[in-house]
């Protein structure tokens, strides 16, 4: 297994442990709160493109993502709920409130649109990634370096996020909605548009895009540094499964910690109309200022630095089950679609 593969696209090797390490790091970035759209997309061979095998890979990945997101949706809603609160709340108290307000089914609010956006998100990202790669290569048919692929992935992620961002805003609003507030996704979109205008569908866009860069940059830099550090002491020895797993986990986790405050500010801006005018402290929902700078200042003044990390606990808790479920479902769905995994 070439080391360069670990920080690039996912290419399966046929070895279960090595395959898990390769896919784990990509999946980890998908299920952390920010940066999920800057992990480098898959590279497909010419034969895969011509045979149509590429769409089977994307379909298997989309199905795996849908199952994984659905299974961990309660943790995701809990995270969003905690992110918009201005006072410290225990996870158990928030969970109890959600169950009391809407029952068990309310734990899956916002999940349908979260699953629905997988298809357009993946398609736009894949198309943009291929186009940027062609622009970087020009007439040269060489393989792109990891840093060139990072740039291509960043551009593709930016394009896909810009295109589907209104769905992200709707997901947040639907996750925070009270019983009876919206009857459907279309009803929510219509009411938000009539009450707040078109610009409301891009609230939080700036911190979202700003958060992508440090996440992916730190993730890539830390992973490459740890890998090179190991190779400088063990030039002829391939790193073990556990070492690769540790490097991938450490790099993604550090990137998440550094970029999480921007994710939190993004969520508060997305939820702005939900939170403004909230009079009942029992709701546990905070009043949100109208722009990124004011939100940052308000949080630091009233909640302190730790206020920028509200909701990070359920966010980390959901990662392991999300990654594990996605990996297993991807394996089985790939086989069902006839994808050659060797």
C-alpha positions in Angstrom: 0.0 0.0 0.0 1.5 3.3 -1.0 1.7 5.9 1.7 0.5 8.6 -0.7 -2.8 6.9 -0.9 -3.6 7.5 2.7 -3.9 11.3 2.3 -5.4 11.2 -1.1 -8.5 9.5 -2.4 -9.8 6.2 -1.1 -8.4 3.3 -3.1 -9.2 -0.1 -1.7 -6.4 -2.6 -1.4 -8.3 -5.8 -0.7 -6.8 -6.0 2.8 -9.6 -5.4 5.3 -7.4 -3.6 7.9 -5.7 -1.4 5.3 -9.0 -0.6 3.6 -10.5 0.4 6.9 -7.7 2.8 7.6 -8.0 4.4 4.1 -11.7 4.9 4.3 -11.8 5.7 8.1 -10.1 9.1 7.7 -12.4 10.2 4.8 -15.5 9.1 6.7 -14.2 10.8 9.9 -14.1 14.1 8.1 -17.6 13.6 6.8 -19.2 13.1 10.2 -17.4 15.8 12.1 -19.3 19.0 12.1 -17.3 21.0 9.7 -15.0 20.3 6.8 -17.2 17.5 5.6 -17.1 18.9 2.1 -13.4 19.4 1.8 -12.2 15.8 2.1 -10.6 15.0 -1.3 -13.1 13.2 -3.5 -12.5 9.8 -5.0 -10.2 9.6 -8.1 -11.5 7.1 -10.6 -9.4 5.3 -13.3 -10.1 5.8 -17.0 -11.6 2.3 -17.2 -13.9 3.0 -14.2 -15.1 6.2 -15.9 -15.8 4.4 -19.2 -17.4 1.3 -17.7 -19.7 3.4 -15.5 -18.3 1.8 -12.4 -17.8 5.3 -11.0 -21.5 5.9 -10.4 -21.7 2.6 -8.5 -19.1 3.8 -6.1 -20.9 7.1 -5.7 -24.3 5.3 -5.2 -22.8 2.9 -2.6 -21.3 5.9 -0.8 -24.5 7.8 -0.9 -26.5 4.9 0.5 -24.0 4.3 3.2 -24.2 8.0 4.1 -28.0 8.0 4.2 -28.0 4.9 6.6 -25.3 6.3 8.8 -26.9 9.8 9.1 -30.3 8.3 9.9 -28.8 6.0 12.6 -27.0 8.9 14.3 -29.6 11.7 13.6 -30.6 12.0 17.3 -27.0 12.9 18.2 -26.9 15.4 15.4 -30.1 17.1 16.5 -28.8 17.2 20.1 -25.6 18.8 18.9 -27.6 21.5 17.0 -29.9 22.1 19.9 -26.9 22.6 22.2 -25.1 24.9 19.8 -27.8 27.5 19.8 -28.1 27.8 23.6 -26.5 30.7 25.4 -26.5 28.9 28.8 -24.8 25.7 29.8 -27.2 22.8 29.5 -26.6 19.1 30.3 -27.1 16.7 27.5 -29.6 14.7 29.5 -31.7 17.9 30.1 -31.8 18.7 26.4 -32.7 15.2 25.5 -35.5 15.2 28.1 -36.8 18.5 26.7 -36.8 17.2 23.1 -38.6 14.0 24.1 -41.2 15.9 26.2 -41.8 18.5 23.4 -42.1 16.1 20.4 -41.8 12.5 21.5 -39.2 10.0 20.3 -39.9 10.7 16.6 -38.8 14.3 17.2 -35.2 13.1 17.6 -35.1 12.7 13.8 -36.2 16.2 12.9 -34.1 17.5 10.1 -32.8 14.1 9.1 -34.8 13.7 5.9 -33.4 16.8 4.3 -29.9 15.9 5.6 -30.2 12.6 3.7 -31.9 14.3 0.7 -29.0 16.6 0.1 -26.4 13.8 -0.3 -27.2 13.2 -4.0 -26.9 16.8 -5.3 -24.0 17.4 -3.0 -22.0 14.4 -4.2 -22.9 15.0 -7.9 -21.9 18.7 -7.8 -18.7 18.0 -5.9 -17.6 15.2 -8.2 -18.3 17.3 -11.3 -16.5 20.3 -9.9 -13.5 18.2 -8.8 -13.1 16.6 -12.2 -13.2 20.1 -13.9 -10.7 21.7 -11.5 -8.3 18.7 -12.0 -8.5 19.3 -15.8 -7.7 22.9 -15.3 -4.7 22.1 -13.1 -3.3 19.5 -15.4 -3.9 21.4 -18.6 -2.5 19.2 -21.5 -0.5 17.1 -19.1 -1.8 13.7 -18.2 0.3 13.3 -15.0 -1.1 12.4 -11.6 -1.8 15.3 -9.3 0.2 15.7 -6.1 -1.6 15.6 -2.8 -1.4 19.4 -2.5 -2.8 19.9 -5.9 -5.6 17.4 -5.1 -6.1 19.4 -1.8 -6.7 22.5 -3.9 -9.0 20.7 -6.3 -10.9 19.3 -3.3 -11.1 22.7 -1.7 -12.6 24.2 -4.9 -15.0 21.3 -5.3 -16.1 21.6 -1.7 -16.6 25.3 -2.0 -18.7 24.9 -5.2 -20.9 22.1 -3.7 -21.4 24.0 -0.4 -22.4 27.2 -2.2 -25.0 25.2 -4.3 -26.6 23.2 -1.5 -26.2 25.7 1.3 -29.9 26.6 1.4 -30.6 23.0 2.2 -28.1 23.3 5.2 -30.1 26.2 6.5 -33.3 24.3 6.1 -31.8 21.4 7.9 -31.0 23.5 10.9 -34.4 25.2 11.0 -36.2 21.9 10.7 -34.0 20.3 13.4 -34.9 23.2 15.8 -38.6 23.4 14.9 -41.3 22.9 17.4 -44.2 20.5 16.9 -46.6 21.9 14.2 -44.3 24.8 13.2 -43.7 23.4 9.7 -45.7 20.7 7.8 -43.0 19.8 5.3 -39.7 20.9 3.8 -41.5 22.9 1.1 -43.7 24.6 3.8 -40.6 25.5 5.8 -38.9 27.0 2.7 -42.0 28.9 1.7 -42.5 30.4 5.2 -38.9 31.3 5.7 -38.8 33.0 2.2 -41.9 35.0 2.8 -40.9 36.1 6.3 -37.2 36.7 5.8 -36.4 36.8 2.1 -33.9 35.0 -0.1 -30.8 36.1 1.9 -32.0 34.0 4.9 -31.0 30.9 3.0 -27.4 31.9 3.1 -27.1 33.0 6.7 -23.9 31.6 8.2 -22.4 31.1 4.8 -19.2 33.1 5.5 -18.2 31.2 8.8 -19.1 28.0 7.1 -16.7 28.6 4.2 -14.0 30.1 6.5 -14.2 27.0 8.7 -13.6 24.6 5.8 -10.0 25.9 5.1 -8.5 25.6 8.6 -10.2 22.2 9.1 -8.8 20.7 5.9 -5.5 22.5 6.1 -4.8 21.4 9.7 -6.0 17.8 9.0 -3.7 17.5 6.0 -0.7 19.2 7.6 -0.9 17.2 10.8 -1.4 13.9 9.0 1.5 14.5 6.6 3.7 15.6 9.5 3.0 12.6 11.6 3.6 10.3 8.6 6.9 11.9 7.7 8.0 11.9 11.3 7.5 8.1 11.4 9.2 7.5 8.0 12.2 9.5 9.1 12.9 7.0 11.8 11.6 3.9 10.0 12.5 4.4 6.4 12.0 0.8 5.3 9.1 -0.2 7.6 5.5 0.4 6.6 3.5 2.0 9.4 1.1 -0.3 11.2 -2.7 -0.3 11.1 -2.9 1.2 14.5 -0.4 3.9 13.8 -2.2 5.0 10.6 -5.5 4.9 12.5 -4.0 7.1 15.2 -2.5 9.6 12.7 -5.8 9.9 10.9 -7.8 10.3 14.1 -5.4 12.9 15.6 -5.3 15.0 12.4 -9.1 15.1 11.9 -9.8 15.7 15.6 -7.3 18.6 15.8 -8.8 20.1 12.7 -12.3 19.7 14.2 -11.3 21.4 17.5 -9.7 24.4 15.7 -12.6 24.9 13.3 -15.6 24.1 15.6 -16.2 27.7 16.8 -16.9 28.7 13.3 -19.3 25.8 12.9 -21.1 26.9 16.1 -21.4 30.5 14.8 -22.6 29.2 11.5 -25.4 27.3 13.2 -26.5 30.2 15.3 -26.7 32.4 12.3 -28.6 29.8 10.4 -31.1 29.5 13.3 -31.4 33.3 13.6 -35.1 33.6 12.9 -35.8 30.7 15.2 -34.0 32.2 18.1 -34.8 35.9 17.8 -37.7 36.9 20.1 -37.5 33.7 22.2 -38.9 34.7 25.6 -39.1 31.4 27.4 -35.9 30.4 29.1 -37.2 26.8 29.3 -36.8 26.6 25.5 -33.1 26.7 26.0 -32.7 28.7 22.8 -30.6 31.8 22.7 -31.0 35.1 21.0 -28.6 35.4 18.1 -26.9 38.6 16.8 -27.2 39.3 13.1 -23.6 38.8 11.8 -20.6 36.7 12.4 -18.5 39.3 14.3 -21.3 40.2 16.7 -22.0 36.5 17.4 -18.4 35.9 18.3 -18.2 38.9 20.5 -21.5 38.1 22.2 -20.5 34.5 23.0 -17.1 35.5 24.4 -18.7 38.2 26.5 -21.6 36.3 27.9 -20.5 32.7 27.7 -16.7 32.7 27.7 -14.4 30.7 25.4 -16.1 27.5 26.3 -19.3 28.8 24.8 -17.7 28.4 21.4 -17.6 24.6 22.0 -21.2 23.9 23.0 -22.4 20.7 21.4 -19.0 19.3 20.7 -19.5 16.3 23.0 -22.4 14.7 21.1 -20.6 15.6 17.9 -17.6 13.5 18.9 -19.8 10.8 20.3 -21.6 10.3 17.0 -18.3 9.9 15.0 -17.4 6.3 15.9 -20.9 4.8 15.2 -21.3 7.0 12.1 -18.0 5.9 10.6 -18.5 2.2 11.5 -22.0 2.1 10.1 -21.0 3.9 7.0 -18.0 1.6 6.4 -20.0 -1.6 6.8 -22.9 -0.4 4.7 -20.5 0.8 2.0 -18.9 -2.6 1.9 -22.2 -4.5 1.5 -23.8 -2.1 -0.9 -20.6 -2.0 -3.1 -20.8 -5.8 -3.4 -24.5 -5.7 -4.2 -23.7 -3.2 -7.0 -20.9 -5.4 -8.4 -18.1 -3.1 -7.4 -14.8 -4.9 -7.5 -13.2 -4.3 -4.1 -9.9 -6.0 -4.8 
